[in-house]
Amino acid sequence: MNRPLNRFATLIWLALVMLTLATFCIGEEVTAGKTVMLSVLVISLIKGQLIANYFMGLRRVSWLWRGIILGYFVVVGGMIAIAYVK
Amino acid sequence: MNTNKALVNETEDLPGDFAIWIFILAEMLVFGVMFIVYAFARSNQIEIFNASQLTLSRAMGTLNTIILITSSYFVVRAVSSIKSGDSRRSGHWLLGTIFLGGMFVAVKLWEFNQKFSAGITLETNDFYMFYLTLTFFHLMHVLMGMIILACIVYKLKNGDYSAQEHFGVETGASFWHMVDLLWIVLFPLIYIIR
């Protein structure tokens, strides 16, 4: 049993739950706007990186795969942001 | 030569079958295009999208997000267990994942039922068309993931995986994490951002 790795995975899970609750709290705010939209997208990017690198195990593989996932979140998130401020 | 060898050893192969990673990228691309189309469609009907979005339960969306994140964590523990040679514990973590997948499906069906009971369909407006299509498409992936994980649990019980041979477990795990990854974008896009 790899206890240090399991403990680390638990910390990542806790961070993901906290970020999800933060997203919920932002969504409950009556006022919506660009700051809210950007905050939520940045939180999604951070969550995506945590899942890809630490749950999927991409931190141990070639940088190319990490770059693809990061690029995906940046491009898709960026396009969503452009559409919202358009 | 030695330097090259050292560089190669610094990184590992992708977990699981390479083919699943091609599938994951293809799925992410399809969903990515749909997310962007949704965002631009919204920019032409902001009031309709915002008003319709407020009828969704953000609490249920958040609950489903936490369920999926937790199920992904269970999958990490299942892979860790089989790498340690504990196939029994690995199977238990995967059964927990399937249970959480079932919870996700139940919450989603409850949400669909609420909307259908209110007379909302794909044709009500563009927001509901995107909401129902995107979340249903994602739901199908959750169900597919549950079937894949159930097959892995069956093989674990038959002793087909071990600390040395756990390729299939990693392949199924990668698929399940992809389902989680897609929801990470889908949830704020449909439920939160307005």
Chai-1 contact restraints between the chains, C-beta under 6 A:
chainA,res_idxA,chainB,res_idxB,connection_type,confidence,min_distance_angstrom,max_distance_angstrom,comment,restraint_id
A,M1,B,S84,contact,1.0,0.0,6.0,A-B,restraint_1
A,N2,B,S80,contact,1.0,0.0,6.0,A-B,restraint_2
A,N6,B,S80,contact,1.0,0.0,6.0,A-B,restraint_3
A,A9,B,V76,contact,1.0,0.0,6.0,A-B,restraint_4
A,W13,B,Y73,contact,1.0,0.0,6.0,A-B,restraint_5
A,L16,B,I69,contact,1.0,0.0,6.0,A-B,restraint_6
A,V17,B,I66,contact,1.0,0.0,6.0,A-B,restraint_7
A,T20,B,T65,contact,1.0,0.0,6.0,A-B,restraint_8
A,T20,B,I66,contact,1.0,0.0,6.0,A-B,restraint_9
A,T23,B,P188,contact,1.0,0.0,6.0,A-B,restraint_10
A,T23,B,I192,contact,1.0,0.0,6.0,A-B,restraint_11
A,F24,B,T62,contact,1.0,0.0,6.0,A-B,restraint_12
A,G27,B,R58,contact,1.0,0.0,6.0,A-B,restraint_13
A,G27,B,I192,contact,1.0,0.0,6.0,A-B,restraint_14
A,A32,B,R194,contact,1.0,0.0,6.0,A-B,restraint_15
A,M37,B,I193,contact,1.0,0.0,6.0,A-B,restraint_16
A,V40,B,P188,contact,1.0,0.0,6.0,A-B,restraint_17
A,V40,B,I192,contact,1.0,0.0,6.0,A-B,restraint_18
A,V40,B,I193,contact,1.0,0.0,6.0,A-B,restraint_19
A,S44,B,I184,contact,1.0,0.0,6.0,A-B,restraint_20
A,S44,B,V185,contact,1.0,0.0,6.0,A-B,restraint_21
A,S44,B,P188,contact,1.0,0.0,6.0,A-B,restraint_22
A,K47,B,I184,contact,1.0,0.0,6.0,A-B,restraint_23
A,G48,B,L181,contact,1.0,0.0,6.0,A-B,restraint_24
A,G48,B,I184,contact,1.0,0.0,6.0,A-B,restraint_25
A,I51,B,D180,contact,1.0,0.0,6.0,A-B,restraint_26
A,I51,B,L181,contact,1.0,0.0,6.0,A-B,restraint_27
A,F55,B,S72,contact,1.0,0.0,6.0,A-B,restraint_28
A,F55,B,V76,contact,1.0,0.0,6.0,A-B,restraint_29
A,F55,B,H177,contact,1.0,0.0,6.0,A-B,restraint_30
A,M56,B,H177,contact,1.0,0.0,6.0,A-B,restraint_31
A,G57,B,P15,contact,1.0,0.0,6.0,A-B,restraint_32
A,R60,B,E12,contact,1.0,0.0,6.0,A-B,restraint_33
A,V61,B,T11,contact,1.0,0.0,6.0,A-B,restraint_34
A,V61,B,E12,contact,1.0,0.0,6.0,A-B,restraint_35
A,V61,B,L14,contact,1.0,0.0,6.0,A-B,restraint_36
A,S62,B,T11,contact,1.0,0.0,6.0,A-B,restraint_37
A,Y72,B,M28,contact,1.0,0.0,6.0,A-B,restraint_38
A,V76,B,G32,contact,1.0,0.0,6.0,A-B,restraint_39
A,V76,B,F35,contact,1.0,0.0,6.0,A-B,restraint_40
A,M79,B,I36,contact,1.0,0.0,6.0,A-B,restraint_41
A,I80,B,A39,contact,1.0,0.0,6.0,A-B,restraint_42
A,A83,B,A39,contact,1.0,0.0,6.0,A-B,restraint_43
A,A83,B,F40,contact,1.0,0.0,6.0,A-B,restraint_44
A,A83,B,S43,contact,1.0,0.0,6.0,A-B,restraint_45
A,K86,B,S43,contact,1.0,0.0,6.0,A-B,restraint_46
